[in-house]
Amino acid sequence: MNQRSFKPFGGGRRKKIFHNIFEEIISLENLFSAWDEFKKGKRKKLDVQRFECNLEDNIFQLHEELESKDYKHSDYTSFYVQDPKLRHIHKACVRDRVLHHAIFKILYPIFDQSFIFDSYSCRIKKGTHMAVNRLCQFARKVGENNTKNCYILKLDIKRFFDSIDHNILISLIEKKIKDENAIWLIEMIIKSFSVLPNKGLPLGNITSQLFANIYLNELDRFIKHELKEKYYIRYCDDFIILKSDKGYLEEFIASVGFFLGEKLKLSLHPDKIGIRKYHQGIDFLGYVSFPKHRILRTKTRKRMIRKIERKNKELRQGMIPKEFFSQTLQSYLGMLKHCNSFGIRSKILKISNYAN
């Protein structure tokens, strides 16, 4: 597979261009609706309660600052979470996060319709379980119902969120949004955070999820439309390609790496490139998939048991309410429905004192 010069995408269908969406974003109706979305599950947090105490004044003031273009984004608060690897989260203040939701509500339907079907991260009616099911569906087709070899190439982008180039991202958004005021606001949100000059998006913003998909939609379209790959799945910066020809996949790595560097100023993670046969088991999005069954990833299983043990201990000591513990338990049991999990389900129920 030869590396090539890359021309802009777009031939064929006429692209829909959006004008005058700034007024939609900053409208009082959209801001109050964004508040309703934002507050779900956060009503007990002190900063959210303070904002809600003067809700109408706060929303009206935000609207007026946006309308007059006097709005300024506040600084972020940073902290680390283990999910499961250590992640550096940057959290904006409440009013900025309400605005992020307002922007997301208007931009999401505009851009989502241009995304490929097999992009699964942070999209309505998509998600990890649908992506893993799609992997198994593709593997059956490529392997002709497990009668032939199916090779699966897994790739990952190195420091993806930290490496997103602000100017490239804004230029991609400007292809659809022809509203100067909207671009002013979107640019302010994007440039409110950086790891290096003009690089990086914060993991804590809901807008970052959408911006990430807009950015990597260029990769999706390159793989689907230029390289004509039929069996391709992406979830955030993790993506896989399925093929019966292992040699082809080895050449494919160089082409994708070259495109990422030339077009998006990104690079593949050298330690997370792997090609495996489907029957050897494919570790993808928390599950290990085989031709006839699926199991939970070992690290995920161990982490799940440790967390249930800790939460059960906290419940017995009166540190957390029973409702909180039940939510955690039901979340894990729901995840286990999607794989072969009799053993771990029994262990979790026993730990939780719910066993018969």
HELIX and SHEET records of a PDB file:
HELIX    1   1 PHE A   22  ILE A   26  1                                   5    
HELIX    2   2 LEU A   28  PHE A   38  1                                  11    
HELIX    3   3 LEU A   46  CYS A   53  1                                   8    
HELIX    4   4 LEU A   55  GLU A   67  1                                  13    
HELIX    5   5 VAL A   94  ASP A  112  1                                  19    
HELIX    6   6 THR A  128  VAL A  142  1                                  15    
HELIX    7   7 PHE A  160  SER A  163  1                                   4    
HELIX    8   8 HIS A  166  GLU A  174  1                                   9    
HELIX    9   9 GLU A  180  ILE A  190  1                                  11    
HELIX   10  10 ILE A  206  ARG A  221  1                                  16    
HELIX   11  11 PHE A  222  GLU A  226  3                                   5    
HELIX   12  12 LYS A  246  PHE A  259  1                                  14    
HELIX   13  13 LEU A  260  LEU A  264  3                                   5    
HELIX   14  14 PRO A  270  LYS A  272  5                                   3    
HELIX   15  15 TYR A  278  GLN A  280  5                                   3    
HELIX   16  16 THR A  298  ARG A  316  1                                  19    
HELIX   17  17 LYS A  322  LEU A  336  1                                  15    
HELIX   18  18 PHE A  342  ILE A  351  1                                  10    
SHEET    1   A 2 THR A  77  GLN A  82  0                                        
SHEET    2   A 2 LEU A  86  LYS A  91 -1                                        
SHEET    1   B 4 TYR A 232  TYR A 235  0                                        
SHEET    2   B 4 ASP A 238  LYS A 243 -1                                        
SHEET    3   B 4 TYR A 151  ASP A 156 -1                                        
SHEET    4   B 4 GLY A 274  LYS A 277 -1                                        
SHEET    1   C 3 ILE A 282  PHE A 284  0                                        
SHEET    2   C 3 TYR A 287  SER A 289 -1                                        
SHEET    3   C 3 ARG A 294  LEU A 296 -1                                        
END                                                                             
